[in-house]
């Protein structure tokens, strides 16, 4: 588990060093775990760098982590009002 996390952190740093935003780097580093291809992960997270829409309200890595939590635990049934996302 720790080795996997360390590897993903390294991958996120590599993405960032290639010029991708913070959010893109975090989401892309975990993309395979959630069945996303790299290009789709990078597109989904593209406008979250520098905060949502670059408004500097919430940093990119936090936005990326929130996206990943949604992929891991998010509600998938609209009628599920007691789901984990509430």
Buried (B, 14 or more C-beta within 10 A) or exposed (E): EEEEEEEBEEBBEEBBEEEBBBBBBBBBBBBEEEEBEEEEBBBBBEBBBBBBEEEEEBBBBBBBBBBBEEBEEEBEEEEEEEEEEE
